């Protein structure tokens, strides 16, 4: 109910034709931008690069980049990324071709 109350408060008085961030048009636009981005790279998986979507919604400034870089240590981010998304397809391929064992056995360090 709290979500419904929030949406009613935020949407009150807004013209019906004005898009809100949660509308499907905005979400489809973000995934369209993600698709254009991912087509440039060799990997097509929807993995950790999904975390790039919010970057399409803000103007990057040096202050924003500085804040992002100081908000979390890279090592902490890597642990969270691996716990959330698992081992990437590229890592799985590298392990398979290197004879490095089962990629599912990789633990965050």
C-alpha positions as CSV (number, residue, x, y, z in Angstrom):
1,X,0.0,0.0,0.0
2,X,2.9,2.4,0.7
3,X,4.0,2.1,-3.0
4,X,0.4,2.9,-4.2
5,X,0.3,5.9,-1.9
6,X,3.6,7.1,-3.1
7,X,2.6,6.7,-6.8
8,X,-0.7,8.6,-6.2
9,X,1.2,11.4,-4.4
10,X,3.8,11.7,-7.1
11,X,1.4,11.4,-10.0
12,X,-1.2,13.7,-8.7
13,X,-1.9,16.5,-11.1
14,X,0.4,15.1,-13.8
15,X,-1.0,15.2,-17.3
16,X,-1.8,11.7,-18.6
17,X,0.5,12.2,-21.7
18,X,3.6,13.0,-19.6
19,X,5.8,9.9,-19.2
20,X,6.9,8.9,-15.8
21,X,10.2,7.1,-15.1
22,X,8.4,3.8,-14.4
23,X,6.4,3.8,-17.7
24,X,7.2,1.1,-20.2
25,X,8.3,3.7,-22.8
26,X,11.2,4.8,-20.5
27,X,12.1,1.2,-19.6
28,X,12.1,0.2,-23.3
29,X,14.2,3.1,-24.1
30,X,16.8,2.2,-21.5
31,X,16.9,-1.4,-22.7
32,X,17.2,-0.1,-26.3
33,X,20.3,1.9,-25.2
34,X,21.7,-1.2,-23.5
35,X,21.1,-3.2,-26.6
36,X,23.0,-0.7,-28.7
37,X,25.8,-0.7,-26.2
38,X,26.0,-4.5,-26.0
39,X,26.0,-4.9,-29.8
40,X,29.4,-3.2,-29.9
41,X,31.0,-5.9,-27.7
42,X,31.7,-9.5,-28.2
43,X,29.5,-10.7,-25.4
44,X,25.8,-10.6,-25.6
45,X,24.9,-11.9,-22.1
46,X,22.7,-9.9,-19.8
47,X,24.9,-9.9,-16.8
48,X,26.9,-7.4,-14.7
49,X,26.9,-4.9,-17.6
50,X,23.2,-4.5,-16.8
51,X,24.5,-2.2,-14.0
52,X,25.3,0.3,-16.7
53,X,21.7,1.1,-17.3
54,X,21.5,3.8,-14.7
55,X,24.3,5.7,-16.5
56,X,21.8,6.3,-19.4
57,X,19.6,8.3,-17.0
58,X,22.2,10.8,-15.7
59,X,24.6,13.3,-17.0
60,X,28.1,12.2,-16.1
61,X,30.1,14.8,-14.4
62,X,33.5,14.7,-12.7
63,X,31.8,15.1,-9.3
64,X,29.4,12.2,-10.0
65,X,32.3,9.9,-11.1
66,X,34.3,10.9,-8.0
67,X,31.4,10.1,-5.8
68,X,30.9,6.8,-7.4
69,X,34.5,5.8,-7.2
70,X,34.7,6.7,-3.5
71,X,31.3,5.1,-2.6
72,X,32.6,1.5,-2.7
73,X,35.9,-0.3,-3.0
74,X,36.4,-2.2,-6.2
75,X,37.0,-5.4,-4.3
76,X,33.7,-5.1,-2.5
77,X,31.9,-4.4,-5.8
78,X,33.5,-7.5,-7.4
79,X,32.3,-9.7,-4.5
80,X,28.7,-8.2,-4.8
81,X,28.8,-8.6,-8.6
82,X,29.9,-12.2,-8.5
83,X,27.4,-13.1,-5.8
84,X,24.6,-11.4,-7.7
85,X,25.4,-12.4,-11.3
86,X,27.7,-15.4,-10.9
87,X,30.6,-16.2,-13.1
88,X,30.5,-14.5,-16.5
89,X,30.4,-16.4,-19.8
90,X,33.9,-15.0,-20.7
91,X,35.3,-16.4,-17.4
92,X,33.7,-19.7,-18.0
93,X,35.2,-19.9,-21.5
94,X,38.6,-18.9,-20.2
95,X,38.5,-21.6,-17.5
96,X,37.3,-24.2,-19.9
97,X,40.0,-23.6,-22.5
98,X,42.7,-23.3,-19.8
99,X,41.7,-26.5,-18.1
100,X,41.1,-24.6,-14.9
101,X,38.3,-26.7,-13.5
102,X,34.7,-26.0,-12.9
103,X,33.7,-22.3,-13.0
104,X,30.9,-23.0,-10.5
105,X,33.7,-23.7,-7.9
106,X,35.0,-20.1,-8.1
107,X,34.3,-18.3,-4.8
108,X,34.5,-14.6,-4.3
109,X,37.8,-13.6,-2.8
